[in-house]
Amino acid sequence: MEEHPQARYIIDTLAKAGFVAYYAGGWVRDFLLGHPSDDIDIATNAPPETIQVLFPRTVPIGIAFGIILVIVDGHQYEVATFRNDLDYKDGRRPTRVEFTTAVEDAKRRDFTINGMFYDPLKGEILDFVGGREDLDRKVIRAIGNPHERIKEDRLRMIRGVRLACRFHFAIDPDTAKAIRTHAKELFPAVAIERIVQEFEKGHAFGKLRPMLIQLHEFELLQTIFPDLKEELNLEAAGQYPHNAPLIAFLLQLFPDYTLRDQLHLCKILKLPNHDAQFTTFLFRAKELLIRPVELIEWAYFYADRFSTITLQILAAHQKNKEAFLQEHEQRIALLQSSIQRIHAHDPVVKSDDLIKIGVEPGKQMGQLLKEAERIAINEQIYDKEQILNRIYDQNL
């Protein structure tokens, strides 16, 4: 078993104080599947106030729900008191909880495969909801009544699809029926940030494409994106590099979007500026493929931090991917010196060089510097005097 000494220390400390404590949820599922995981949550019958007393470094991240963050040697663990969630009103979280037993705590969780506990002191799995059987059957099944579980937190519909795609599991028929029934109820109960987090988790395991397809089949994707067309075309996205940002895959859902539309999508999804910058770069890159392009434009393209991933994305849409990439590899080799100069902010001709030949600082100097760089890169000339003579004869 993959053991984490800090997590085990928390279990031991709680046990010595007379409480029971178990590893809970996703870690237990992954342990049984043989998947390494360091994301350990701990469930216990110790009250949250007692947890705060027993450990010197804690953060009450959800003390009203019995959740305390315990920090041991720089490692953080959520330690939650066994509870029942009561009075769901917003389709997201309970308005109050009551502390209870491990059995009742398991019953309030989302899916059976996430409802098991592991007792590291005895080396035993505690399964009160049939999770181990569903793991063997490769089934995602809601605990108890699937309609009730979904009404408690509408995000569980997306999470169920994500888990099914991650593990290549089927979704239990009753759970699938409940998802279809409540698909249009996703908003306003679920914040878009939580949906994006589920997308990111699916992406992290390389399962975003099948996840989007299955979300579409359940009509959840249409609820998230009302502009979505009936047919999805995600074939090229299946060849995108794994480290491509999430937005690259989502943009494939909207092939006719203008740049303004794409940036609006980034805003709706509340993505960071980095994603908006990538979106702009990718859109401009596609334009380079359909018009005449000077070498200086390619040099600046290749010098950009997004260029490598963007080329791989563009290649996925080409009939001859290898020939496309080879063409760019050859051009990158040709422009390597220019690319390095761009990175170093070291053009062949600088402002001091123009001052020496009588050019005053101002608008004309800026234009001449651009022209000098254009000549240097387009014609691969690195002789400063040659370039100065050219622009002198042409402009002075």
Secondary structure by P-SEA (a helix, b strand, c coil): ccccaaaaaaaaaaaaabbbbbbccaaaaaaaacccccbbbbbccccaaaaaaacccccccccccbbbbbbcccbbbbbbcccccccccccccccbbbbbcaaaaaaacccccccbbbcccccbbbbccaaaaaaaaccccccccaaaaaaaccaaaaaaaaaaaaacccccaaaaaaaaaacccccccccaaaaaaaaaaaaaaccaaaaaaaaaaaaaaaaacccccccccccccccccccccaaaaaaaacccccaaaaaaaaaaacccaaaaaaaaaaaaaaaaacccccaaaaaaaaaccaaaaaaaaaaaacccaaaaaaaaaaaaaaaaaaaaaaaaccccccaaaaaaacccccaaaaaaaaaaaaaaaccccccaaaaaaaaaaccc
